[in-house]
Amino acid sequence: MLTNDWLTDAVLYIYALSLLFFVSDAAYGNRSGKRIGTGLLVFVWVLQTAFLLDLLIRRFSVPEVTLQEYAFFVSWLLVSISLVIHIIIRAEMLVLLVNVVGFAVLGLNLLERPGKEIPLAPSEVSHRLLVVHVSLIMVAFALLTVAAICGGMYLFLHGRLKRKKWGNVMRRMPSLETMDRYAYRSGLVGVPLLLLSLSTGTAALLIEGHYGKLLDEKVLLSFAAGALYVTDLLRRWTSGEDANRAARWNLIGYVLLIADFFANSLSSFHRWI
């Protein structure tokens, strides 16, 4: 067994089985595989929701979050978003890719990691701010993951169409307009949440008097990613930037977010311990 918790094991294995059915549908047009995969994905969502509700009840008054719980919540958000996408636009390939990322997040972090927690500041005000900070950054990361996937799919499809190369995989993908629209809408919600997360985290540092930590490598990377996303959105609002260039900037911003996540080891106070 991968973990000591039967529920997380069940979620992981059922999630993997669901992805296999989605791959079958994407590769061979297996409609029964799609139905089974969707049913298993719903079951994964139910199990994850039960896990998170139990966690909220048991840990509501404890102002800390473990790396395992953080990853589990991000994965739950991605599963939820993929189900909404599946219901609204019926984009099987997009649903598959979102869930591949969700499964990777879940699988990489469900291995037992005793004592890996993100310690929060001792002040009660700082506690509350940092709880909001962590919650917002998880939701923002999930939405910006969807935006990045849409951007990557847009660039792939645009490149193939430009070179006049067509394949079976492309028939399973949504249109360029659909991918651009959902990348833009995901960013339109995710970027403000990212900025709110940064503002609450900054406020917590200022309340504690840790002014020097604002120059921490992870903090600077976070603000760089936020600035890039905001600049991209402003360009789209003011100058009507073309979707191809917007998709590239979207991916660059997401790479900064990923780098920011792995910069925990360089941070003086954000590291997983």
TANORDA-V246439 format. One record per backbone hydrogen bond with DSSP energy under -0.5 kcal/mol. NH is the residue of the N-H (numbers start at 1). CO is the residue of the C=O. E is the energy in kcal/mol with one decimal. If there is no record, write none. Layout:
BEGIN
<<NH/CO/E> <NH/CO/E>>
END
This chain:
BEGIN
<<6/4/-0.6> <9/5/-2.0> <10/6/-2.6> <11/7/-2.5> <12/8/-2.2> <13/9/-2.5> <14/10/-2.6> <15/11/-2.4> <16/12/-2.1> <17/13/-2.1> <18/14/-2.5> <19/15/-2.2> <20/16/-1.8> <21/17/-1.6> <22/18/-1.9> <23/19/-2.6> <24/20/-2.0> <25/21/-1.9> <26/22/-2.6> <27/23/-2.6> <28/24/-2.4> <29/25/-1.9> <30/24/-0.8> <31/29/-1.2> <34/30/-1.7> <35/31/-2.0> <36/32/-2.5> <37/33/-2.8> <38/34/-2.5> <39/35/-2.3> <40/36/-2.5> <41/37/-2.2> <42/38/-2.3> <43/39/-1.9> <44/40/-2.4> <45/41/-2.4> <46/42/-2.3> <47/43/-2.4> <48/44/-2.8> <49/45/-2.6> <50/46/-2.3> <51/47/-2.3> <52/48/-2.6> <53/49/-2.6> <54/50/-2.2> <55/51/-2.2> <56/52/-2.7> <57/53/-2.2> <58/54/-2.3> <59/55/-2.8> <60/56/-1.0> <62/59/-1.6> <63/61/-0.7> <64/62/-2.2> <65/118/-0.7> <67/116/-1.6> <70/66/-2.4> <71/67/-2.4> <72/68/-2.1> <73/69/-2.3> <74/70/-2.3> <75/71/-2.5> <76/72/-2.2> <77/73/-2.2> <78/74/-2.2> <79/75/-2.4> <80/76/-2.5> <81/77/-2.7> <82/78/-2.5> <83/79/-2.1> <84/80/-1.9> <85/81/-2.6> <86/82/-2.4> <87/83/-1.9> <88/84/-2.5> <89/85/-2.5> <90/85/-1.0> <92/90/-1.0> <93/172/-1.3> <95/91/-2.3> <96/92/-2.6> <97/93/-2.4> <98/94/-2.5> <99/95/-2.0> <100/96/-1.9> <101/97/-1.9> <102/98/-2.2> <103/99/-2.8> <104/100/-2.2> <105/101/-2.6> <106/102/-2.1> <107/103/-3.5> <108/104/-2.3> <109/105/-0.8> <109/106/-0.6> <110/106/-1.0> <112/2/-0.6> <116/113/-1.7> <117/115/-1.3> <118/65/-2.1> <119/117/-0.8> <127/123/-2.6> <128/124/-2.3> <129/125/-2.3> <130/126/-2.6> <131/127/-2.2> <132/128/-2.0> <133/129/-2.5> <134/130/-2.7> <135/131/-2.2> <136/132/-2.8> <137/133/-2.2> <138/134/-1.8> <139/135/-1.8> <140/136/-2.9> <141/137/-2.4> <142/138/-2.0> <143/139/-2.3> <144/140/-2.8> <145/141/-1.7> <146/142/-1.8> <147/143/-2.1> <148/144/-2.2> <149/145/-2.5> <150/146/-2.5> <151/147/-2.3> <152/148/-2.8> <153/149/-2.6> <154/150/-2.3> <155/151/-2.3> <156/152/-2.2> <157/153/-2.8> <158/154/-2.9> <159/155/-2.3> <160/156/-2.2> <161/157/-2.5> <162/158/-2.3> <163/159/-1.8> <164/161/-0.9> <165/160/-3.1> <166/164/-0.5> <171/167/-0.9> <171/168/-0.6> <172/168/-0.7> <172/169/-1.2> <173/170/-1.1> <179/175/-2.4> <180/176/-2.5> <181/177/-2.4> <182/178/-2.4> <183/179/-2.1> <184/180/-2.3> <185/181/-2.4> <186/182/-2.3> <187/183/-2.1> <188/184/-2.2> <189/185/-1.2> <190/186/-3.2> <191/187/-2.6> <193/189/-1.5> <194/190/-2.2> <195/191/-2.5> <196/192/-2.5> <197/193/-2.3> <198/194/-2.4> <199/195/-2.3> <200/196/-2.3> <201/197/-2.3> <202/198/-2.4> <203/199/-2.4> <204/200/-2.0> <205/201/-1.7> <206/202/-2.4> <207/203/-2.5> <208/204/-1.7> <209/205/-0.5> <209/206/-0.7> <210/205/-2.4> <211/209/-1.4> <213/210/-0.9> <214/211/-1.5> <215/212/-1.7> <216/213/-1.6> <220/216/-2.6> <221/217/-2.1> <222/218/-2.2> <223/219/-2.3> <224/220/-2.1> <225/221/-2.5> <226/222/-2.4> <227/223/-2.6> <228/224/-2.2> <229/225/-2.4> <230/226/-2.5> <231/227/-2.5> <232/228/-2.2> <233/229/-2.4> <234/230/-2.6> <235/231/-2.2> <236/232/-1.8> <237/233/-2.0> <238/234/-2.7> <239/235/-2.2> <240/235/-0.7> <240/236/-0.5> <241/235/-0.8> <246/242/-2.1> <247/243/-2.4> <248/244/-1.5> <249/245/-2.2> <250/246/-2.3> <251/247/-2.0> <252/248/-2.1> <253/249/-2.5> <254/250/-1.9> <255/251/-2.3> <256/252/-1.9> <257/253/-1.7> <258/254/-2.4> <259/255/-2.7> <260/256/-2.4> <261/257/-2.0> <262/258/-2.1> <263/259/-0.8> <264/261/-1.2> <265/262/-0.9> <266/263/-1.4> <267/263/-1.2> <273/117/-1.2> <273/271/-0.5>>
END
